[in-house]
Amino acid sequence: MRPLLDGLRGADTTTLSRHDVPTPADARHSAVLILFAADDDGPDVLLTERASTLRAHAGQVSFPGGSTDPDDDDAVATALREAEEETGLEPAGVVPLALLPDLYIPPTGYVVTPVLAHWADPSAVHSVDPGETAAVLRVPVAALADPDNRLQVRHPSGYTGPAFAVAGLVVWGFTGGLLAALLHLGGWERPWDATMVRDLDEAWAAVRAGGQEVGEP
């Protein structure tokens, strides 16, 4: 984690997010947990797949997290509480390392505080509420850094940004962009073809069909 922590020194919102707009005074606050663990096979990061039945961001892949509650002491408390509620992890095994700059996400109206943490004592995780979380995954950093798993996706709204085709899923949007930035800052990034742009629906169709041709023209 040391190279990543060193790389984050001096990082600002423009380093971590494509959105460069003022944060409204009435923006809602939330936090996400960026949780890295390591074993003999290398580091991995904890991600969740949102249920396909949700009204907002259905089926998207995200870091565990959610809205700040009045009883939360700080962003770390929010991130840990939400992660426990979504994945069943034991908060005692998590060592918070750094708070990243607050990031305002215009499409959601939320200000998100990313909490970078080390999973010193990993516990079993699962989807606590299938109505909210379809799956909980530990995705190897090596898979994220693999050039064959990287592309850019184009949303019907006009958004184009970095994405990953891993674990039978397309990781894009806020989560994809933040992961891309962290790979770069941590020195884990490998050269990849950033000119490879696919419509989001096409990328999903390729992954669901087997994922082998997601990066092909």
Phi and psi in degrees as a GROMACS rama.xvg file:
@    title "Ramachandran Plot"
@    xaxis  label "Phi"
@    yaxis  label "Psi"
@TYPE xy
-58.5175  -45.6272  ARG-2
-59.441  -36.3836  PRO-3
-68.2953  -44.1773  LEU-4
-62.6661  -39.5109  LEU-5
-64.6101  -41.035  ASP-6
-66.6705  -26.7143  GLY-7
-79.3473  -12.7851  LEU-8
-63.0264  123.807  ARG-9
84.4132  -3.27526  GLY-10
-67.0474  140.207  ALA-11
-125.369  -172.986  ASP-12
-62.4669  -34.0717  THR-13
-71.0894  -23.1262  THR-14
-72.5628  -33.543  THR-15
-106.027  -15.3655  LEU-16
-144.047  148.462  SER-17
-81.4178  -15.5639  ARG-18
-82.3364  123.455  HIS-19
-128.97  67.2555  ASP-20
-129.457  152.41  VAL-21
-61.2059  145.96  PRO-22
-84.7762  122.137  THR-23
-62.4997  149.71  PRO-24
-63.7023  -27.4498  ALA-25
-98.0797  15.9572  ASP-26
-62.9184  141.683  ALA-27
-80.6457  151.964  ARG-28
-109.167  145.389  HIS-29
-151.996  174.77  SER-30
-147.155  149.683  ALA-31
-126.134  152.743  VAL-32
-104.528  115.4  LEU-33
-98.0892  96.3497  ILE-34
-109.28  114.526  LEU-35
-104.839  134.883  PHE-36
-121.793  165  ALA-37
-143.425  141.158  ALA-38
-141.763  -163.316  ASP-39
-63.3313  -21.2638  ASP-40
-90.541  -0.0827049  ASP-41
105.543  177.898  GLY-42
-75.9026  153.314  PRO-43
-138.776  167.407  ASP-44
-128.358  143.778  VAL-45
-86.4602  126.434  LEU-46
-131.777  159.411  LEU-47
-127.795  150.237  THR-48
-106.446  120.942  GLU-49
-70.1459  147.106  ARG-50
-61.3206  145.288  ALA-51
-73.2271  -11.5261  SER-52
-93.1737  -4.23466  THR-53
-68.5148  151.158  LEU-54
-76.7245  -26.2379  ARG-55
-121.994  130.687  ALA-56
57.3272  37.3918  HIS-57
-59.2015  134.306  ALA-58
76.8272  -2.47124  GLY-59
-77.0041  154.346  GLN-60
-95.5296  136.583  VAL-61
-148.11  167.769  SER-62
-76.0126  149.957  PHE-63
-58.7685  140.771  PRO-64
160.597  179.835  GLY-65
173.174  -164.358  GLY-66
-69.857  147.44  SER-67
-72.9034  132.347  THR-68
-95.7439  151.395  ASP-69
-56.3312  -28.8411  PRO-70
-84.0324  -7.2093  ASP-71
-72.194  132.184  ASP-72
-70.0449  -35.6826  ASP-73
-165.118  -173.555  ASP-74
-64.5999  -34.7791  ALA-75
-61.6649  -44.0041  VAL-76
-62.0089  -41.7504  ALA-77
-61.7711  -48.3166  THR-78
-62.7838  -43.4842  ALA-79
-68.55  -42.3745  LEU-80
-61.5308  -48.0722  ARG-81
-63.9261  -40.4783  GLU-82
-63.7736  -40.1146  ALA-83
-65.2218  -42.1944  GLU-84
-65.8856  -33.7687  GLU-85
-87.7196  -35.7853  GLU-86
-119.25  -11.5774  THR-87
76.9781  10.0874  GLY-88
-65.2059  157.696  LEU-89
-90.6905  112.338  GLU-90
-58.5077  -27.5969  PRO-91
-62.5069  -23.3572  ALA-92
-86.982  1.07256  GLY-93
-104.1  131.038  VAL-94
-111.353  104.596  VAL-95
-64.1793  137.535  PRO-96
-114.67  -38.4956  LEU-97
-161.407  149.042  ALA-98
-98.8141  124.661  LEU-99
-81.8993  162.877  LEU-100
-57.1218  142.886  PRO-101
-59.2365  136.475  ASP-102
-121.35  122.092  LEU-103
-88.595  129.414  TYR-104
-111.786  97.3667  ILE-105
-53.7764  -41.2737  PRO-106
-61.6627  -25.8508  PRO-107
-102.623  -21.4493  THR-108
78.9489  12.0334  GLY-109
-103.762  146.18  TYR-110
-96.2675  122.331  VAL-111
-109.209  128.854  VAL-112
-101.742  109.829  THR-113
-78.5334  129.44  PRO-114
-107.701  111.212  VAL-115
-84.0721  131.758  LEU-116
-146.543  158.168  ALA-117
-106.954  130.308  HIS-118
-87.927  83.1364  TRP-119
-67.7208  -33.837  ALA-120
-133.265  81.3237  ASP-121
-59.8308  138.998  PRO-122
-115.322  166.648  SER-123
-64.79  141.228  ALA-124
-128.622  155.123  VAL-125
-163.333  171.743  HIS-126
-77.629  109.115  SER-127
-70.2053  -42.9341  VAL-128
-126.337  98.9456  ASP-129
-58.6426  -21.3202  PRO-130
-71.0588  -17.1235  GLY-131
-111.544  -41.399  GLU-132
-124.67  117.714  THR-133
-76.2643  -36.0676  ALA-134
-156.734  153.825  ALA-135
-121.739  129.28  VAL-136
-131.692  144.679  LEU-137
-107.191  106.572  ARG-138
-99.7155  123.045  VAL-139
-61.3952  138.879  PRO-140
-60.5598  -34.1447  VAL-141
-60.377  -36.1335  ALA-142
-69.4386  -38.7328  ALA-143
-66.5919  -36.7872  LEU-144
-81.0021  -13.4805  ALA-145
-63.0136  119.391  ASP-146
-56.1132  -29.0822  PRO-147
-68.5308  -16.7653  ASP-148
-101.497  6.49523  ASN-149
-111.84  146.082  ARG-150
-164.73  177.718  LEU-151
-114.462  144.301  GLN-152
-117.23  151.079  VAL-153
-116.355  118.594  ARG-154
-86.5269  151.421  HIS-155
-55.0954  -24.0455  PRO-156
-71.2065  -13.9864  SER-157
107.928  -13.5472  GLY-158
-61.9121  133.526  TYR-159
-130.96  129.578  THR-160
-161.688  172.436  GLY-161
-65.7303  147.942  PRO-162
-147.305  165.731  ALA-163
-133.754  136.274  PHE-164
-105.815  95.0918  ALA-165
-139.177  150.498  VAL-166
53.7423  32.2438  ALA-167
72.8438  19.5432  GLY-168
-134.72  161.376  LEU-169
-108.797  117.187  VAL-170
-98.4049  115.544  VAL-171
-143.82  -168.254  TRP-172
64.1637  -143.04  GLY-173
-56.4988  -46.0698  PHE-174
-67.0105  -44.4025  THR-175
-62.591  -42.8217  GLY-176
-65.1635  -40.981  GLY-177
-70.0617  -39.6936  LEU-178
-62.3692  -41.2649  LEU-179
-60.5212  -42.7989  ALA-180
-64.8053  -40.4261  ALA-181
-68.8593  -38.0169  LEU-182
-59.5199  -42.5145  LEU-183
-66.8282  -48.6224  HIS-184
-67.2142  -30.4874  LEU-185
-85.1903  -2.85515  GLY-186
76.3903  15.9998  GLY-187
-92.5178  -13.9597  TRP-188
-66.1528  140.07  GLU-189
-114.669  151.416  ARG-190
-55.2041  133.75  PRO-191
-144.882  164.582  TRP-192
-88.0778  94.4706  ASP-193
-73.96  -6.50613  ALA-194
-85.0383  -5.63371  THR-195
-78.1508  100.39  MET-196
-115.275  129.71  VAL-197
-127.367  145.024  ARG-198
-59.925  142.639  ASP-199
-56.5616  -44.2927  LEU-200
-61.7831  -38.1581  ASP-201
-65.9358  -40.9514  GLU-202
-62.829  -43.2979  ALA-203
-63.9647  -41.7746  TRP-204
-62.2931  -40.3065  ALA-205
-66.2262  -41.4235  ALA-206
-65.137  -42.9922  VAL-207
-67.5344  -25.9041  ARG-208
-82.3829  -5.11076  ALA-209
137.039  -19.8298  GLY-210
78.7314  -3.57314  GLY-211
-73.1298  -24.0824  GLN-212
-112.435  18.8467  GLU-213
-61.9414  -29.052  VAL-214
-98.2913  6.13107  GLY-215
-88.8154  148.866  GLU-216
